[in-house]
């Protein structure tokens, strides 16, 4: 049995094997009236191409000119959470391709924000990876999960810090994301913020009560990072909030050692006054 699908062949609906789109539908190339005609003639709105993508999903790969077709398909009650062969939903495709208006429409129609593709990436992660900040903000404000980890146990906050999206990082923190997640390299958001030099975010994390003495795989604590990079205000804030001076890295080097080796004399003086030693020797 054959099923009509949403594509055009010499101006007429083309038939194919059940549920498979044999060629890219011309109706999706900017001809909403053709799409409307095909739907009225019984064209399948749930058929898929070789990548497992439905007509609705294909509209997410293009710009705002496909909005009319997307609305038309949604009005026909097309399933919103069908996944392609990579586990991607229409919202994930919209998030990774910068289709803000379509993302808003899908969310308004009740599309789930907590689904993840086969690689573990949620719509929020896809938006962050694609540097689509408007969609990122939309997803956060609409209640997307804030702490879903991806590869290497990176959370959305870690990804925002890595890609220097400080406004999004601040928004994630203010919305209550976890500040004590740890990557496979042993880094918390505070450690990574200091590593990247994002001092405003580091200060915000400290004031939010994140762990102050956690160490990465090399034994570097937040105070060691601050000392080695000369971030005096951050070091003072860490000390004021009770971080430990006696912790050293895996080679026994203390924050004072790192401050001296990098030539940060003011930092070294602060640490000396607090009683920090240069080295901690292990037997």
N, C-alpha and C positions, 0 to 999 in steps of 0.2 A: 504494500500500500504506500502511495506517495503522499507527501504532505506539502502544501504550498508554504514557502518560506519568504522572508522579507528581503527580496532582491528583485532586480529588474533585468529582463532579457528582451531586447528590442521593444521596450515599452510595455511588456506584459509580465505578469507574475510567472516566475520560473519555478518548475517543480523539481524536486530532488529527493534523495533518499530521506527517510524519516529523520527529522531533527538535525540535519546537517546543512549548513549554508555552503554552497559549492563555490561561491565567489563573493568578493566584497560587495555588499548591497549598495547600489547607486543611490538609493533613497537616503542613505546615511551621508551622502556627499553634498547635502545642502538642498534637497528637494522634499520638503515636508508634505507637499500636496501628493507626491507619489507615494510616500509612506502611508499617508491617510488612505489613499485608494487601495493600496495593497492590504492594509488591515481590514478595510471594509469588504474586500474580496476573499477574506479568510486566510491571509498569509499568517504563518506561525510567528508569534512574538516570543517564543521560548526556544526556537531552534538555535543551534550553536555553530560556530565556524571551527576550523581545525584546532584553534587554541582553546576551545571550549567557551567562547564568549558569545553571549546573546546580543541581539540588537541593542538593548538598553546599555549593556556594557560597552559596546562599540561607540555609542554616543559620548561616553566619558573620555574617549581618546582624542576627541576633537574639541574645538572651542565653543564659545557661547552660541554660535549659529545653529548648533544641534539641539538647543534647549527646547525648541518647539517639538521636535521628534521625541525627545526624552519625556516631556510632559504627556505627549500623546500615548506613549507606551505605558507610562505609569497610570494614566487614566483607564487603560485597558486592564488594569490590575496585574501587570506583569510581575513575577516574583522579583523582589528587590535583593535577595540574598543568595541568588544563584552564584556558584563559584566556577571560575575557569580552571584550567589544568594546573595552575599554580596556586589555587585556593584563593584567588583574588575575587572580591566582590565589586559591584559597581561603585560603592563608596570608596573603596581602596583605590580604584582606578581614577576616580575623580580627585581624590586627595593627592595622588602622585603626579597628576597631570595638570594641576592648577585650575580645575573647573570649580571655582568657588560657588557660583550660582547653582550648579547641579548638585554640589555637596549639600547646600542649604535645602534644596528641594527634597533630596533623598532623606535627610534627617527629619524634615518636616513630615514626610510620609511614614516615618517610623522605622527607618533603616537602623539596624543594630550597630552600635559603635564599638562593641567588645569582641567582635569576630576577628580572628587572626588568619592570615594566609598560611600556607604550608611551611613557610620559613619563619613563622612566629610573629610576623609584623602586622600590627593593627593599623587601622586608618591613620591614627595619630603618628605612628612610627613612619608610615609612608610619607605623610606630609612633611615631617621633619627631615627625612632623607632627601626629599625633593626641594627643600628650602622654600616650601609654600607656607609662609608665615601666617597669612590671612586664614587659610584653612586650618592650620595648627591652632590658632586662637579660637576659631569657631568650634573645633572639636573639643578643646579643653573646656570652653564655657558651656558646651552642650552636655558635658558629663562623661566624656570618653575616659576609659581606665587610664590612670596616670602612672601606674607602676608595673605595667606589663613588660617583662624583660625580653630581650632578643638575644642574638648570638653574643657570646662572651658575657652574658648576664647584664647587658647594658639596658638601663631603663630609659624612658623618654628624657628624663632630666640629664642623664649622662650624655645622651646624644645631642641635646640642645647645647650643652657646654662644649662638646667636641666641635660642633659646627658654628660656634660663636654666636648662637641665637640667645643673647643674654636677656632680652625682653621676654622671650618664651620661657627661659629658665626661671626667671623671677615669677612669672605667672604660674608656672607649675608648682613652685614652692608655696606661693600664696594660696593656691587651691588645695594644698595639703598633700602633695606627693611625698613619698618616703625619702628621707634624707640619709638613711643608713644602709642603702643597698651597696653591695660589693661586687666588683667585676672579677673576672678570673685572675686579673693581675693584682687583685687585692685593694683596688682603689675605691674609695667612697666618693660621693659627689664633692665633699670638701677637699679631699686630696686632689681630685682632678681639677677643681676650680683653681687651686693654688698652682698646680702644675701648668695650667694654661694661662695663668696670670689674671684670672677674672676676680679681682679683689672685691668688687661690690657684691658679687654673688657669694664669695667666701665669707664676707662679713654677715650677709643675710643668713647663711647656713649656720654660722656660729651662734647668732642670736636666736635662731630657731631651735637650738639645742641638739644639733647633730653631734655624733661621736667625735671627741677631740683628740683621742690618743690612738686611733686605729692606724695601722701601718700597712703599707703595700708590700709587694713581694720582696723588695729590697730593704724593708725595715724602715722606710721613710715615713715619719709621722707628719701631721700638719705643721707642727712647730719646726721640724727639720726643713720642710719645704720653704716655709716663711723665712727661716734664718739663712738658708743658702741663696735665696733670691733677694734678700734685703728688704722684705716687706715688714717694716718696723711696726706700723699701725696694727697689722694683722697679728704679729707676734705678741704685742701688748694686749690685744683683745683675747687671744688664746690664753695667755697667762692670767689675765683678769678673770677668765671663766674656769680656771682650775686645771688647765692641761699640765701634764707631768714633765718636769725638766730632766728626769733621770733616764728617759728612754733614749736609746741610741739605735743606729741602723745596724744591719747585719755584720758590719765590720767594726762595730764598737764606737763609731764616730757620733758624737753628741751634736745637738744644735749649735753649741759654741764652736766646735771644730769646723762645722760647715760655714758658719759666719766668718771665722778667721780665714779659712781657705779661699773664700770668695772676696775677701777684702772689705767686708761690711763692718767697719770699726764701731759705729754707733750701735749696731745690733749686738756685736760682741760685748760691748760695755754693759748693755742692758742684761744680757744673759749672765755675765760675771756677777753683777750686783744681785741677781737672783740665786746665785750659788751654783750655777751650771759648771760642770767640769769639761775639759777638752776631750778626754777619751774615757771610755769605760772598757777596761781590759777584762776579757773573759779567760778563765783558766783553760 
